[in-house]
């Protein structure tokens, strides 16, 4: 049976309603937000989704029961229960199309992942690949992505190395983003069509065995000498913008 997932936040739920990748079981709204969310409520009703109105204290109790880390959660007066109905696998990839893929190698910070997903949808990534043991449909990731996670294919794989080899066999260029490279990212993507970008763990980066499988290794030029590296979600946004800039000019 599919796992029931609690999500929260206006934009996350708005995007969930329009997604064919998930099924919404129930949406719960703070009684004091009925007027504010009237347009969304009409959309919920038009899509024949079950809806319930509760006092804020009751919704707080639901959130707190799920919140193991005791974090303060701004759920914006709206939560929902969903489950995933469409799972994407490597066999679903159509290699006849131009493919812009991201591989998130051992990245674990939920804020970074949520931001990366949002940037990916904004900047034309087709597919995100992650390790199977990482729980990507984390409510925090969903909220930080503003529901963008429901607009992109996510493929969970057992082995990143095997996946890279599979992609290379299908003529996908593997490009690692690493400060260990001497090659600059500026104008690099002018003649690159289908590719898979690898972004590494926040602390350890990309391991040497993964780097050795790459067709190319590139870096973002750091202008200041005061610091040597960027946050991974910021680096991802810069690289994705550079790709799109190269396609436009």
C-alpha positions as CSV (number, residue, x, y, z in Angstrom):
1,X,0.0,0.0,0.0
2,X,1.2,3.5,-0.8
3,X,2.5,5.6,2.1
4,X,0.3,8.4,3.3
5,X,2.3,11.7,3.3
6,X,1.4,14.9,5.2
7,X,2.2,18.1,3.3
8,X,1.5,21.7,4.2
9,X,1.7,25.2,2.9
10,X,-0.5,27.1,0.4
11,X,1.7,26.7,-2.7
12,X,2.6,23.1,-2.0
13,X,-1.1,22.2,-1.9
14,X,-2.1,24.4,-4.8
15,X,0.5,22.5,-7.0
16,X,-0.5,19.1,-5.6
17,X,-4.1,19.7,-6.7
18,X,-2.9,20.1,-10.3
19,X,-0.5,17.2,-10.3
20,X,-1.1,13.8,-12.0
21,X,1.7,12.3,-9.9
22,X,-0.2,12.1,-6.6
23,X,-3.6,11.4,-5.1
24,X,-4.9,13.8,-2.5
25,X,-6.8,12.0,0.2
26,X,-7.9,15.0,2.3
27,X,-7.2,18.7,2.6
28,X,-7.7,20.4,6.0
29,X,-8.1,24.2,6.3
30,X,-8.1,26.5,9.3
31,X,-11.6,27.8,9.8
32,X,-10.2,31.4,10.0
33,X,-8.6,31.0,6.5
34,X,-11.8,30.1,4.6
35,X,-12.3,33.6,3.1
36,X,-8.5,34.0,2.3
37,X,-8.4,30.7,0.5
38,X,-11.8,30.9,-1.2
39,X,-10.5,30.6,-4.7
40,X,-8.4,27.6,-3.7
41,X,-11.4,26.0,-1.9
42,X,-13.4,26.3,-5.1
43,X,-10.6,24.6,-7.0
44,X,-10.6,21.8,-4.4
45,X,-14.3,21.3,-4.7
46,X,-14.2,21.4,-8.5
47,X,-11.6,18.6,-8.4
48,X,-13.9,16.6,-6.0
49,X,-11.2,16.4,-3.3
50,X,-12.4,15.8,0.3
51,X,-12.0,18.9,2.5
52,X,-12.4,19.5,6.2
53,X,-12.3,22.7,8.3
54,X,-10.8,22.7,11.8
55,X,-9.8,25.1,14.5
56,X,-6.1,26.1,14.4
57,X,-5.4,24.2,17.7
58,X,-6.7,21.0,16.1
59,X,-4.4,21.4,13.1
60,X,-1.5,22.4,15.4
61,X,-2.0,19.0,17.2
62,X,-1.9,17.1,13.8
63,X,1.3,18.9,12.8
64,X,2.9,18.5,16.2
65,X,2.2,14.7,16.2
66,X,4.2,14.4,12.9
67,X,6.9,16.9,13.9
68,X,9.6,14.7,15.5
69,X,12.2,17.5,15.5
70,X,10.0,20.0,17.4
71,X,10.6,22.6,14.6
72,X,8.3,25.6,14.3
73,X,6.3,24.9,11.2
74,X,4.6,27.6,9.3
75,X,1.9,25.6,7.6
76,X,-0.1,28.7,6.5
77,X,-3.4,27.3,7.8
78,X,-3.6,24.5,5.3
79,X,-2.4,20.8,5.3
80,X,-3.2,17.8,3.2
81,X,-2.7,14.0,3.1
82,X,-1.5,12.6,-0.2
83,X,0.1,9.5,-1.6
84,X,2.3,9.1,-4.7
85,X,0.6,7.3,-7.6
86,X,3.2,7.7,-10.4
87,X,6.7,6.6,-9.8
88,X,9.4,7.3,-12.4
89,X,12.1,4.7,-13.2
90,X,15.1,4.7,-15.5
91,X,13.1,2.6,-17.9
92,X,10.7,5.5,-18.4
93,X,13.4,7.7,-19.8
94,X,12.9,8.6,-23.5
95,X,16.5,8.9,-24.9
96,X,15.1,10.2,-28.2
97,X,14.4,13.5,-26.4
98,X,16.9,16.1,-25.3
99,X,17.5,15.4,-21.7
100,X,18.6,17.8,-18.9
101,X,19.2,15.6,-15.8
102,X,20.4,16.4,-12.3
103,X,22.0,13.7,-10.1
104,X,22.0,14.6,-6.4
105,X,24.9,12.6,-5.0
106,X,24.5,12.1,-1.3
107,X,22.9,15.6,-0.7
108,X,20.9,15.4,2.5
109,X,20.0,18.9,3.6
110,X,16.3,19.3,3.0
111,X,16.5,23.1,2.5
112,X,19.1,22.6,-0.2
113,X,17.1,19.9,-1.9
114,X,13.9,21.9,-1.9
115,X,15.6,24.9,-3.4
116,X,17.3,22.7,-6.0
117,X,14.0,21.2,-7.1
118,X,12.4,24.7,-7.4
119,X,15.3,26.0,-9.5
120,X,15.2,22.8,-11.6
121,X,11.6,23.3,-12.6
122,X,12.2,27.0,-13.3
123,X,15.2,26.3,-15.5
124,X,14.1,23.3,-17.6
125,X,15.5,20.2,-15.9
126,X,13.6,17.1,-17.1
127,X,14.6,14.7,-14.4
128,X,16.2,14.5,-10.9
129,X,18.0,11.3,-9.8
130,X,18.7,10.4,-6.2
131,X,19.6,7.4,-4.1
132,X,16.7,5.2,-3.3
133,X,17.2,5.3,0.5
134,X,16.6,9.1,0.7
135,X,13.1,10.2,1.6
136,X,12.6,13.0,-0.9
137,X,8.9,13.5,-0.3
138,X,9.7,15.1,3.0
139,X,7.0,17.7,3.9
140,X,9.8,20.3,4.4
141,X,11.3,19.6,1.0
142,X,7.8,19.9,-0.6
143,X,7.1,23.2,1.1
144,X,10.6,24.7,0.3
145,X,10.1,23.7,-3.4
146,X,6.8,25.5,-3.3
147,X,5.2,22.3,-4.7
148,X,7.6,22.3,-7.7
149,X,8.4,18.7,-6.7
150,X,5.0,17.7,-8.2
151,X,6.0,19.2,-11.6
152,X,9.2,17.2,-12.2
153,X,10.1,13.5,-12.6
154,X,12.1,12.1,-9.6
155,X,13.9,8.8,-10.1
156,X,15.1,6.9,-7.1
157,X,18.0,4.4,-7.9
158,X,19.8,1.8,-5.9
159,X,23.3,2.6,-7.3
160,X,24.5,6.0,-8.6
161,X,27.6,4.6,-10.3
162,X,25.5,2.0,-12.2
163,X,23.1,4.7,-13.2
164,X,25.8,6.9,-14.5
165,X,27.2,4.1,-16.7
166,X,23.6,3.4,-18.0
167,X,23.2,7.1,-18.9
168,X,26.6,7.1,-20.7
169,X,25.7,4.1,-22.7
170,X,22.7,6.1,-23.9
171,X,24.9,9.1,-25.0
172,X,24.2,11.3,-22.0
173,X,27.2,13.5,-21.2
174,X,28.1,13.2,-17.5
175,X,29.2,16.6,-16.0
176,X,30.4,16.9,-12.4
177,X,30.3,20.3,-10.7
178,X,33.4,20.4,-8.6
179,X,35.9,22.9,-7.2
180,X,38.6,20.3,-8.0
181,X,38.2,21.2,-11.7
182,X,40.3,23.6,-13.7
183,X,37.6,24.1,-16.4
184,X,35.3,27.1,-16.0
185,X,31.6,26.8,-16.5
186,X,31.2,30.0,-18.4
187,X,30.1,29.3,-22.0
188,X,30.8,25.6,-21.4
189,X,27.3,24.5,-22.4
190,X,27.0,26.1,-25.9
191,X,27.6,22.8,-27.7
192,X,26.2,20.4,-25.1
193,X,22.8,18.9,-25.7
194,X,21.8,16.0,-23.5
195,X,23.6,15.9,-20.2
196,X,23.4,14.8,-16.5
197,X,24.9,17.2,-14.0
198,X,26.2,15.8,-10.7
199,X,26.1,17.9,-7.6
200,X,27.8,16.4,-4.5
201,X,27.3,16.2,-0.8
202,X,27.4,19.5,1.1
203,X,30.6,18.5,3.1
204,X,32.4,15.9,1.1
205,X,31.5,16.9,-2.5
206,X,31.7,14.2,-5.2
207,X,33.9,11.2,-4.6
208,X,36.8,10.4,-6.9
209,X,35.2,7.2,-8.2
210,X,32.2,9.3,-9.4
211,X,34.5,12.0,-10.8
212,X,36.4,9.4,-12.8
213,X,33.1,8.3,-14.5
214,X,32.4,11.9,-15.7
215,X,32.9,13.1,-19.2
216,X,33.6,16.6,-18.0
217,X,34.4,18.3,-14.7
218,X,33.6,22.0,-14.4
219,X,33.5,24.7,-11.7
220,X,32.0,28.0,-11.0
221,X,34.7,30.7,-10.9
222,X,34.9,32.2,-7.4
223,X,35.8,35.9,-7.8
224,X,36.6,36.7,-4.1
225,X,39.5,35.0,-2.3
226,X,37.7,35.3,1.0
227,X,35.8,32.0,0.5
228,X,36.4,29.0,-1.7
229,X,33.0,27.4,-2.3
230,X,29.3,28.0,-2.6
231,X,26.2,26.5,-1.0
232,X,25.2,23.6,-3.2
233,X,21.7,25.0,-4.0
234,X,23.2,28.3,-4.9
235,X,25.8,26.6,-7.1
236,X,23.0,24.6,-8.8
237,X,21.0,27.8,-9.5
238,X,24.1,29.5,-11.1
239,X,24.9,26.5,-13.3
240,X,21.3,26.1,-14.5
241,X,21.1,29.8,-15.3
242,X,24.4,29.5,-17.2
243,X,23.0,26.6,-19.2
244,X,19.9,28.6,-20.2
245,X,21.9,31.7,-20.9
246,X,24.1,29.7,-23.4
247,X,20.9,28.4,-25.2
248,X,19.5,31.9,-25.5
249,X,22.5,33.9,-26.8
